[in-house]
Amino acid sequence: MEEDEQAGRVPFFVATTLGTTSCCSFDNLPEIGPVVRRFPCVWLHVDAASAGGAFLCPEHKPHLAGIEYADSFNTNPNKWLLTNFDCSLLWVTNRYLLTSALVVDPLYLQHCYDHTAIDYRHWGVPLSRRFRSLKLWFVVRSYGITGLQKYVRRHCELAKYFEKLVKKDDRFEVCNQVKMGLVCFRLVGGPDEPDPQVDELNKRLLTNINASGKIHMVPASVRDRFVIRFCVVAQHATREDIEIAWDIITDFATELLEGPDKERDLNQERMRRNRAALAHKRSFFVRMVSDPKIYNPAINKTPPAVAASPGTPAAAAPATPDAPASPDAGMQLEPATPKQSSWISWPLAFFFQSVDHDANDLPLRFRHLDTMVRLKSPGAGGRRGSSPGASPEHRASSPN
């Protein structure tokens, strides 16, 4: 930050974490806080999204050392305090710094109760918010501080029990300091086996376990090593549940380490297909709305250069008597002409079908497909949009 100031930049925000997602580690606030204090314009935020619930217990309070340096602190009761998603708590040292940055006060929102009640429209980006606090109030009133402390301590106890089971098996190692309800572990591998091969071994183990549907775990990277996260989150979990989960893990580990090479090859092929399937889904469903090259918000609806004059319906391909009815009978694909530059995305192609009688030939681009779509006009006897829930294909009438 000193280098930034010397370069003319303005450091303004430092984010720290108490209980990281990957391995539940804690930033050293007593060291970070005094450094941040040397920069009056820097806001120090403490993120305790998951571990914050444990601070209800006095034995976990030492992890809060240095919290007096924080300008803001947040935690999520929906992660460890029996509250359904979503529910987040935010504390600020000086609320006026927050509200002055986010104040929204046009004439039609002004009132005379500014000094008698908190107006939360100045506490965040949204102008209004749902009543999230009610469900948390019910949890606190139902369990009380004693009940919530017992719940947190039970999960921490079960995590320590799982840690003992892992340490009893020489094939495994624990990869984090188990302070709360999370245990990171992995197969050790052979004495001369390099880390990349051990990582691949643990990836296959996790893939097999999750594919079985018996238990589910997720991975993390701790000190550049692939580890498996065992997180105690079930509300009514018992030691018997922990033992069952550990038996499942060890059974799959034995099968993986002592099974034939053919099984290992099969696992590799399964992981390859999973990655390919995920890439395929992301390509067609995610990138369609996120990649500006695929989805353009500034959509132009322009009749093609070769379109017929107004009032002249587009020619339709003759129907074949023996051909079965197709759900896509309302449109035809033709090769794109280089003269046409405007285009329309696939999800909106049918939206414009009922807007303009005369512009039925619409250029369409969907990823690598560049083509022309001919949308047939409804017949004289049909009603346009007779059913709001009907699909565009059904709303388009067939040729007589």
WODASUL-V383371 format. One record per pair of residues at least 24 apart in sequence whose C-alpha atoms are under 10 Angstrom apart, sorted by the first residue. I is the first residue (numbers start at 1). J is the second residue. If there is no record, write none. Layout:
i->I j->J
i->I j->J
//
This chain:
i->1 j->35
i->1 j->36
i->1 j->39
i->1 j->42
i->2 j->38
i->2 j->39
i->5 j->39
i->10 j->39
i->10 j->41
i->10 j->42
i->11 j->36
i->11 j->39
i->11 j->40
i->11 j->41
i->11 j->42
i->11 j->43
i->12 j->36
i->12 j->39
i->12 j->40
i->12 j->41
i->12 j->42
i->12 j->43
i->12 j->44
i->13 j->41
i->13 j->42
i->13 j->43
i->13 j->44
i->13 j->45
i->14 j->42
i->14 j->43
i->14 j->44
i->14 j->45
i->14 j->46
i->14 j->70
i->15 j->43
i->15 j->44
i->15 j->45
i->15 j->46
i->15 j->47
i->15 j->70
i->15 j->72
i->15 j->73
i->16 j->44
i->16 j->45
i->16 j->46
i->16 j->47
i->16 j->48
i->16 j->70
i->16 j->73
i->17 j->45
i->17 j->46
i->17 j->47
i->17 j->48
i->17 j->49
i->17 j->51
i->17 j->73
i->17 j->74
i->18 j->46
i->18 j->47
i->18 j->48
i->18 j->49
i->18 j->50
i->18 j->51
i->18 j->52
i->18 j->63
i->18 j->64
i->18 j->73
i->18 j->75
i->19 j->47
i->19 j->48
i->19 j->49
i->19 j->50
i->19 j->51
i->19 j->52
i->19 j->54
i->19 j->63
i->19 j->179
i->19 j->180
i->19 j->182
i->20 j->47
i->20 j->48
i->20 j->49
i->20 j->50
i->20 j->51
i->21 j->48
i->21 j->49
i->21 j->50
i->21 j->51
i->21 j->182
i->21 j->220
i->21 j->229
i->22 j->176
i->22 j->182
i->22 j->183
i->22 j->184
i->22 j->218
i->22 j->219
i->22 j->220
i->22 j->221
i->22 j->222
i->22 j->227
i->22 j->228
i->22 j->229
i->23 j->175
i->23 j->176
i->23 j->177
i->23 j->178
i->23 j->179
i->23 j->182
i->23 j->183
i->23 j->184
i->23 j->185
i->23 j->220
i->23 j->221
i->23 j->222
i->23 j->227
i->23 j->228
i->23 j->229
i->23 j->230
i->23 j->231
i->24 j->48
i->24 j->50
i->24 j->51
i->24 j->176
i->24 j->177
i->24 j->178
i->24 j->179
i->24 j->180
i->24 j->181
i->24 j->182
i->24 j->183
i->24 j->184
i->25 j->51
i->25 j->176
i->25 j->177
i->25 j->178
i->25 j->179
i->25 j->180
i->26 j->51
i->26 j->63
i->26 j->64
i->27 j->63
i->27 j->64
i->27 j->66
i->28 j->63
i->28 j->64
i->28 j->65
i->28 j->66
i->29 j->63
i->29 j->64
i->29 j->65
i->29 j->66
i->29 j->67
i->29 j->68
i->29 j->69
i->29 j->70
i->30 j->64
i->30 j->65
i->30 j->66
i->30 j->67
i->30 j->68
i->30 j->69
i->31 j->66
i->32 j->66
i->32 j->69
i->32 j->70
i->33 j->66
i->33 j->67
i->33 j->68
i->33 j->69
i->33 j->70
i->34 j->66
i->34 j->69
i->35 j->69
i->36 j->69
i->36 j->70
i->37 j->69
i->37 j->70
i->42 j->71
i->43 j->69
i->43 j->70
i->43 j->71
i->43 j->72
i->44 j->69
i->44 j->70
i->44 j->71
i->44 j->72
i->44 j->73
i->45 j->69
i->45 j->70
i->45 j->71
i->45 j->72
i->45 j->73
i->45 j->74
i->45 j->91
i->45 j->92
i->46 j->70
i->46 j->71
i->46 j->72
i->46 j->73
i->46 j->74
i->46 j->75
i->46 j->90
i->46 j->91
i->47 j->72
i->47 j->73
i->47 j->74
i->47 j->75
i->47 j->76
i->47 j->90
i->48 j->73
i->48 j->74
i->48 j->75
i->48 j->76
i->48 j->89
i->49 j->73
i->49 j->74
i->49 j->75
i->49 j->76
i->49 j->77
i->49 j->78
i->49 j->79
i->49 j->80
i->49 j->88
i->49 j->89
i->50 j->74
i->50 j->75
i->50 j->76
i->50 j->77
i->50 j->78
i->50 j->79
i->50 j->80
i->50 j->81
i->50 j->181
i->51 j->75
i->51 j->76
i->51 j->77
i->51 j->79
i->51 j->80
i->51 j->152
i->51 j->179
i->51 j->180
i->51 j->181
i->52 j->76
i->52 j->77
i->52 j->79
i->52 j->80
i->52 j->81
i->52 j->89
i->53 j->77
i->53 j->78
i->53 j->79
i->53 j->80
i->53 j->81
i->53 j->82
i->53 j->148
i->53 j->149
i->53 j->152
i->54 j->80
i->54 j->81
i->54 j->148
i->54 j->149
i->54 j->151
i->54 j->152
i->54 j->153
i->54 j->156
i->54 j->180
i->54 j->181
i->55 j->149
i->55 j->152
i->56 j->145
i->56 j->146
i->56 j->148
i->56 j->149
i->56 j->150
i->56 j->152
i->56 j->153
i->57 j->145
i->57 j->146
i->57 j->148
i->57 j->149
i->57 j->150
i->57 j->152
i->57 j->153
i->58 j->149
i->59 j->153
i->60 j->179
i->60 j->180
i->63 j->179
i->68 j->93
i->69 j->93
i->71 j->95
i->71 j->97
i->71 j->98
i->72 j->98
i->77 j->136
i->77 j->139
i->78 j->136
i->79 j->233
i->80 j->148
i->80 j->151
i->80 j->152
i->80 j->155
i->80 j->181
i->80 j->232
i->80 j->233
i->80 j->234
i->80 j->235
i->81 j->136
i->81 j->139
i->81 j->140
i->81 j->143
i->81 j->148
i->81 j->149
i->81 j->151
i->81 j->152
i->81 j->235
i->82 j->135
i->82 j->136
i->82 j->139
i->82 j->140
i->82 j->143
i->82 j->148
i->82 j->151
i->82 j->233
i->82 j->235
i->83 j->132
i->83 j->135
i->83 j->136
i->83 j->137
i->83 j->138
i->83 j->139
i->83 j->140
i->84 j->132
i->84 j->135
i->84 j->136
i->84 j->139
i->85 j->132
i->86 j->132
i->87 j->132
i->87 j->133
i->87 j->135
i->87 j->136
i->88 j->132
i->88 j->133
i->88 j->136
i->89 j->133
i->90 j->123
i->95 j->122
i->95 j->123
i->96 j->122
i->96 j->123
i->98 j->122
i->98 j->123
i->98 j->124
i->99 j->123
i->99 j->124
i->102 j->126
i->103 j->127
i->151 j->235
i->151 j->236
i->152 j->180
i->152 j->181
i->152 j->233
i->152 j->235
i->153 j->180
i->153 j->181
i->154 j->180
i->154 j->181
i->154 j->232
i->154 j->235
i->154 j->236
i->154 j->237
i->154 j->238
i->154 j->239
i->155 j->180
i->155 j->181
i->155 j->182
i->155 j->231
i->155 j->232
i->155 j->233
i->155 j->234
i->155 j->235
i->155 j->236
i->155 j->237
i->155 j->238
i->156 j->180
i->156 j->181
i->156 j->182
i->156 j->183
i->156 j->231
i->156 j->232
i->157 j->181
i->157 j->232
i->157 j->238
i->157 j->239
i->158 j->182
i->158 j->231
i->158 j->232
i->158 j->237
i->158 j->238
i->158 j->239
i->158 j->240
i->158 j->241
i->158 j->242
i->159 j->183
i->159 j->230
i->159 j->231
i->159 j->232
i->159 j->233
i->159 j->239
i->159 j->242
i->161 j->239
i->161 j->242
i->161 j->243
i->162 j->230
i->162 j->231
i->162 j->232
i->162 j->239
i->162 j->242
i->162 j->243
i->162 j->245
i->162 j->246
i->163 j->230
i->165 j->242
i->165 j->243
i->165 j->246
i->165 j->247
i->166 j->246
i->166 j->250
i->169 j->250
i->171 j->250
i->171 j->253
i->171 j->254
i->171 j->257
i->172 j->250
i->172 j->253
i->173 j->227
i->174 j->227
i->174 j->228
i->175 j->222
i->175 j->223
i->175 j->225
i->175 j->226
i->175 j->227
i->175 j->228
i->175 j->229
i->176 j->222
i->176 j->227
i->176 j->229
i->180 j->231
i->180 j->232
i->181 j->230
i->181 j->231
i->181 j->232
i->181 j->233
i->182 j->229
i->182 j->230
i->182 j->231
i->182 j->232
i->182 j->233
i->183 j->227
i->183 j->228
i->183 j->229
i->183 j->230
i->183 j->231
i->183 j->232
i->184 j->219
i->184 j->220
i->184 j->221
i->184 j->222
i->184 j->226
i->184 j->227
i->184 j->228
i->184 j->229
i->184 j->230
i->184 j->231
i->185 j->219
i->185 j->226
i->185 j->227
i->185 j->228
i->185 j->229
i->185 j->230
i->186 j->219
i->186 j->225
i->186 j->226
i->186 j->227
i->186 j->228
i->186 j->229
i->187 j->226
i->187 j->227
i->187 j->228
i->187 j->253
i->187 j->257
i->189 j->257
i->195 j->224
i->195 j->225
i->195 j->226
i->196 j->224
i->196 j->225
i->196 j->226
i->198 j->225
i->198 j->226
i->198 j->227
i->199 j->224
i->199 j->225
i->199 j->226
i->199 j->227
i->200 j->226
i->200 j->268
i->201 j->226
i->201 j->253
i->201 j->256
i->201 j->257
i->201 j->264
i->202 j->226
i->202 j->227
i->202 j->228
i->202 j->253
i->202 j->256
i->203 j->227
i->203 j->228
i->203 j->267
i->203 j->268
i->203 j->271
i->204 j->252
i->204 j->253
i->204 j->256
i->204 j->264
i->204 j->267
i->204 j->268
i->204 j->270
i->204 j->271
i->205 j->249
i->205 j->250
i->205 j->252
i->205 j->253
i->205 j->254
i->205 j->255
i->205 j->256
i->205 j->257
i->205 j->267
i->206 j->249
i->206 j->252
i->206 j->253
i->207 j->267
i->207 j->268
i->207 j->270
i->207 j->271
i->207 j->274
i->208 j->249
i->208 j->252
i->208 j->253
i->208 j->255
i->208 j->256
i->208 j->267
i->208 j->270
i->208 j->271
i->209 j->248
i->209 j->249
i->209 j->251
i->209 j->252
i->209 j->253
i->211 j->270
i->212 j->248
i->212 j->252
i->214 j->244
i->214 j->245
i->214 j->248
i->214 j->249
i->215 j->244
i->215 j->245
i->215 j->246
i->215 j->248
i->215 j->249
i->216 j->245
i->283 j->367
i->284 j->366
i->284 j->367
i->287 j->367
i->288 j->345
i->288 j->346
i->288 j->347
i->288 j->366
i->288 j->367
i->289 j->345
i->289 j->347
i->291 j->367
i->293 j->366
i->293 j->367
i->294 j->345
i->294 j->346
i->294 j->365
i->294 j->366
i->294 j->367
i->294 j->368
i->295 j->344
i->295 j->345
i->295 j->346
i->295 j->347
i->295 j->365
i->295 j->366
i->295 j->367
i->296 j->343
i->296 j->344
i->296 j->345
i->297 j->344
i->297 j->345
i->298 j->344
i->299 j->342
i->299 j->343
i->299 j->344
i->299 j->345
i->299 j->348
i->300 j->341
i->300 j->342
i->300 j->343
i->300 j->344
i->300 j->345
i->300 j->362
i->300 j->363
i->301 j->342
i->301 j->343
i->301 j->344
i->301 j->349
i->301 j->352
i->301 j->356
i->301 j->359
i->301 j->361
i->301 j->362
i->301 j->363
i->302 j->340
i->302 j->341
i->302 j->342
i->302 j->343
i->302 j->344
i->302 j->359
i->302 j->360
i->302 j->361
i->302 j->362
i->302 j->363
i->303 j->340
i->303 j->342
i->303 j->343
i->303 j->358
i->303 j->359
i->303 j->360
i->303 j->361
i->303 j->362
i->303 j->363
i->304 j->336
i->304 j->337
i->304 j->339
i->304 j->340
i->304 j->341
i->304 j->342
i->304 j->343
i->304 j->359
i->304 j->360
i->304 j->361
i->304 j->362
i->304 j->363
i->304 j->372
i->305 j->337
i->305 j->338
i->305 j->339
i->305 j->340
i->305 j->341
i->305 j->361
i->306 j->337
i->306 j->339
i->306 j->340
i->306 j->361
i->307 j->358
i->307 j->359
i->307 j->360
i->307 j->361
i->307 j->362
i->308 j->358
i->308 j->359
i->308 j->360
i->308 j->361
i->309 j->358
i->309 j->359
i->310 j->357
i->310 j->358
i->310 j->359
i->311 j->357
i->311 j->358
i->311 j->359
i->312 j->357
i->312 j->358
i->313 j->357
i->313 j->358
i->313 j->359
i->313 j->360
i->313 j->376
i->313 j->377
i->314 j->357
i->314 j->358
i->314 j->359
i->314 j->360
i->314 j->361
i->314 j->374
i->314 j->375
i->314 j->376
i->314 j->377
i->315 j->374
i->315 j->376
i->316 j->374
i->316 j->375
i->316 j->376
i->316 j->377
i->316 j->398
i->316 j->399
i->317 j->399
i->318 j->399
i->318 j->400
i->319 j->398
i->319 j->399
i->319 j->400
i->325 j->398
i->326 j->393
i->327 j->391
i->327 j->392
i->327 j->393
i->327 j->394
i->328 j->392
i->328 j->393
i->328 j->394
i->328 j->396
i->329 j->375
i->329 j->376
i->329 j->393
i->329 j->394
i->329 j->396
i->329 j->397
i->329 j->398
i->329 j->399
i->330 j->373
i->330 j->374
i->330 j->375
i->330 j->376
i->330 j->377
i->330 j->378
i->330 j->392
i->330 j->393
i->330 j->394
i->330 j->395
i->330 j->396
i->330 j->397
i->330 j->398
i->330 j->399
i->331 j->360
i->331 j->361
i->331 j->372
i->331 j->373
i->331 j->374
i->331 j->375
i->331 j->376
i->331 j->377
i->331 j->393
i->331 j->396
i->331 j->398
i->332 j->361
i->332 j->371
i->332 j->372
i->332 j->373
i->332 j->374
i->332 j->375
i->332 j->376
i->333 j->361
i->333 j->363
i->333 j->364
i->333 j->370
i->333 j->371
i->333 j->372
i->333 j->373
i->333 j->374
i->333 j->375
i->334 j->361
i->334 j->363
i->334 j->370
i->334 j->371
i->334 j->372
i->334 j->373
i->334 j->374
i->335 j->363
i->335 j->370
i->335 j->371
i->335 j->372
i->335 j->373
i->336 j->363
i->336 j->364
i->336 j->365
i->336 j->369
i->336 j->370
i->336 j->371
i->336 j->372
i->336 j->373
i->337 j->363
i->337 j->370
i->337 j->371
i->337 j->372
i->340 j->372
i->343 j->370
i->343 j->371
i->343 j->372
i->344 j->372
i->344 j->373
i->346 j->373
i->349 j->373
i->349 j->375
i->349 j->392
i->350 j->375
i->350 j->391
i->350 j->392
i->350 j->393
i->350 j->395
i->350 j->396
i->351 j->392
i->353 j->377
i->353 j->378
i->353 j->392
i->353 j->395
i->353 j->396
i->354 j->378
i->354 j->384
i->354 j->385
i->354 j->392
i->354 j->395
i->354 j->396
//
